[in-house]
Amino acid sequence: MKNQVIVDKSLPKNLPLLMKDRAWNYGDYVCQRARNKDGKYVSYTYKETYSDILAFAIAMQEIGVKRGSHVGLIADNRREWLVTDLALLSLGAADVPRGCDTMSTEICYILDYADCLHSFFENGKQLEKLLDNADKAPNVKTAILFDAPSAEVLEKAMAKDIKVYTFEDLLSLGKQIAFDNPNRKARVEAEMELTDADEICTLIFTSGTTGTPKGVMLTHKNFLVQLEVIGYVLPIKEKDDYMSVLPVWHIFERIFQYIPMTLKCSLCYSKPAAPIMLPDMAEIKPDFMCGVPRVWESLATGINRAMKKEGGFKFFMFKFFLSIGKKYCKMYELLTGRICRFKPRFRPLDILVSIIPFVLLWPLDKLGDKLVFSKIRAKFGGNMRFVISGGGALQKEIDIFYRAINISVIEGYGMTETAPVLSLRDYRKPRPGCVGVIMPCVEAKIVKEEHGKIISSEPLPAGKRGLILVRGEQIMKGYYKRPDLTAEILDKDGWLNTGDLGMMTLDNEIKITGRAKDTIVLLGGENVEPLVVESALKSSAYIEAAVVLGQDKKYLGALIVPDHDAVEGYAKENGINFADYETLLETSEIKNLIRTEIDTKVNAENGFRACERVYSFCLLSESFKIGEELSGKQEFMRHKINAKYKKKIELLFQDK
């Protein structure tokens, strides 16, 4: 299915030309806000940012970057990232981005495989990841650092025959060349005009949840077809402030580097850690921002803990009005028809059931908003109209928490190979429980599958679970140097196999039910989607993360990472003596606590089948880490988890 909406066909054919247009026509608008070396936010207009992009592109030409070059970009979100990105794209080059949490071996593999001769690094620490394994990426001979390196790092680079520059030095060089020869800027702008929409602008290597990373080739058009319709699907206004906190190498944050530029807004840079993000919010007062589910979970947990710490009447008021808010939301959604419909509903009955509770709850909800929730929203800056959640499934409890405190959550769905947005909740009539309406620039259908293999290409009706296929101009060009892998996921008619399982609603919205390759098949033949069970377990205040296992076993088991602070708090409140956290997790009291939480969250009353019950579990004392158990977008790398915890997993399934 595909939606028909108004499309902004005024956008140019590539991303640098889009920035040029904004600089010429909205030059005095604020484009970027970033903290300087003194820790103070500084604003940069579109005109200033574009001038820096041109100057930096000139400097890139001077050190050998040209059309067709692939240039590494190992850094997190910051002002220099966008300037670098658009400078490279202005020359017809493509960047190969990755975050600062990437392991040394992976950085070297990517830079070598992508044929990079030049690479940017956030700082000396990131450059050392290359220097420590330089023989694995022998073609990289030029490194550009956003932050100046130490003398030791420079010496080490010299020994490896790698020339090192700093961003500031090259920017100054470009400005000086432009001053001495004004025609150089015109040469860069002429180069921009030569770049067609179908040319590759970035190679993003997937995070490798199932093995070796694959280089996704994305073009200017892949992004632009989404930018043409984004003003229709998101309630963004000119001069809005967007808070950028996620790793910008990840495709979800990448598209949101371009959305503010498209809609004449500003990009404000921060970090996803609450001690940094909340003060930045108070100062910037952003209108919208994006986050992965872990960000929203962390903030919600922090709010709950802060209110609990207040104690007394304040905590009572918070719990009371939160309960009211959740009930009010459910009645309001039932009354207004904001429900995922997999089969026709009798609307008069919904209205009859919800109207009286809605009327009774309305004044209490408004009172709670005035006395409690308005103060919580003030911590987000006070201007936040909506937040966008993507990069993973948003827990039901977290979703309703934000709705209850009157922060609109727009959940989305996408993948790197689709650049990335496939669907977003309709902000005009959001329906919790699904990932929203199919984007106007893409087609989607649900087809019958078996263990991830397509059985029939005919679309299934609403409410029937199957494999999600998508098609459109935002679909990747393919995997770099891997036509074989491209053919496995992209068919001759342009349909891309997402690998995700889901259902279509009667309102052309998608509900995700799991990953085809993650499906667990028990010995009894029952199919279990671990994502659904894991999400339910994570809704417990005492569980930080859970990995459900059981392929070819009689029953399900789980590796559980308890919430450290919540478990220690429980122990202190209940007089449980312990020497350290590891021994605390071995106590019968804590094991019984987690057992109770598991049974409370995953049971028949909550819609789970008997085969989906978790019969055995193991408690892990350390949180999962990016690069070890988690990918860059904080998804489970199940193959690594299976290897790292092999012995513990075997114990889960020993016959008792």
HELIX and SHEET records of a PDB file:
HELIX    1   1 LEU A   15  ASN A   25  1                                  11    
HELIX    2   2 TYR A   46  GLU A   62  1                                  17    
HELIX    3   3 ARG A   79  SER A   90  1                                  12    
HELIX    4   4 SER A  104  TYR A  113  1                                  10    
HELIX    5   5 GLY A  124  LEU A  131  1                                   8    
HELIX    6   6 ALA A  134  LYS A  136  5                                   3    
HELIX    7   7 ALA A  151  ALA A  159  1                                   9    
HELIX    8   8 PHE A  167  ASP A  180  1                                  14    
HELIX    9   9 ASN A  183  GLU A  193  1                                  11    
HELIX   10  10 HIS A  220  LEU A  227  1                                   8    
HELIX   11  11 ILE A  230  VAL A  233  1                                   4    
HELIX   12  12 ILE A  251  THR A  262  1                                  12    
HELIX   13  13 ALA A  274  ILE A  284  1                                  11    
HELIX   14  14 PRO A  293  GLU A  310  1                                  18    
HELIX   15  15 GLY A  312  THR A  336  1                                  25    
HELIX   16  16 ARG A  347  GLY A  368  1                                  22    
HELIX   17  17 ASP A  369  PHE A  373  3                                   5    
HELIX   18  18 SER A  374  ALA A  378  1                                   5    
HELIX   19  19 LYS A  396  ALA A  404  1                                   9    
HELIX   20  20 THR A  416  THR A  418  5                                   3    
HELIX   21  21 PRO A  483  ILE A  489  1                                   7    
HELIX   22  22 ALA A  516  ASP A  518  5                                   3    
HELIX   23  23 PRO A  530  LYS A  538  1                                   9    
HELIX   24  24 HIS A  564  GLU A  573  1                                  10    
HELIX   25  25 TYR A  581  LEU A  585  1                                   5    
HELIX   26  26 SER A  588  LYS A  601  1                                  14    
HELIX   27  27 ALA A  604  ASN A  606  5                                   3    
HELIX   28  28 ALA A  610  GLU A  612  5                                   3    
HELIX   29  29 ARG A  638  LYS A  644  1                                   7    
HELIX   30  30 LYS A  646  LEU A  652  1                                   7    
SHEET    1   A 9 TYR A  41  THR A  45  0                                        
SHEET    2   A 9 VAL A  30  ARG A  35 -1                                        
SHEET    3   A 9 SER A 266  TYR A 269  1                                        
SHEET    4   A 9 ASP A 241  SER A 244  1                                        
SHEET    5   A 9 PHE A 288  GLY A 291  1                                        
SHEET    6   A 9 PHE A 386  SER A 389  1                                        
SHEET    7   A 9 SER A 408  GLY A 414  1                                        
SHEET    8   A 9 VAL A 421  LEU A 424 -1                                        
SHEET    9   A 9 VAL A 437  ILE A 438 -1                                        
SHEET    1   B 5 ALA A  94  ARG A  98  0                                        
SHEET    2   B 5 HIS A  70  ILE A  74  1                                        
SHEET    3   B 5 HIS A 118  PHE A 121  1                                        
SHEET    4   B 5 THR A 142  LEU A 145  1                                        
SHEET    5   B 5 LYS A 163  THR A 166  1                                        
SHEET    1   C 3 ILE A 200  PHE A 205  0                                        
SHEET    2   C 3 GLY A 215  THR A 219 -1                                        
SHEET    3   C 3 GLY A 478  TYR A 479 -1                                        
SHEET    1   D 5 LYS A 453  PRO A 459  0                                        
SHEET    2   D 5 VAL A 442  GLU A 450 -1                                        
SHEET    3   D 5 GLY A 466  GLY A 472 -1                                        
SHEET    4   D 5 LEU A 496  MET A 504 -1                                        
SHEET    5   D 5 ILE A 510  ARG A 515 -1                                        
SHEET    1   E 2 ILE A 520  VAL A 521  0                                        
SHEET    2   E 2 ASN A 527  VAL A 528 -1                                        
SHEET    1   F 3 ILE A 543  LEU A 549  0                                        
SHEET    2   F 3 LEU A 556  PRO A 562 -1                                        
SHEET    3   F 3 VAL A 614  LEU A 619  1                                        
END                                                                             
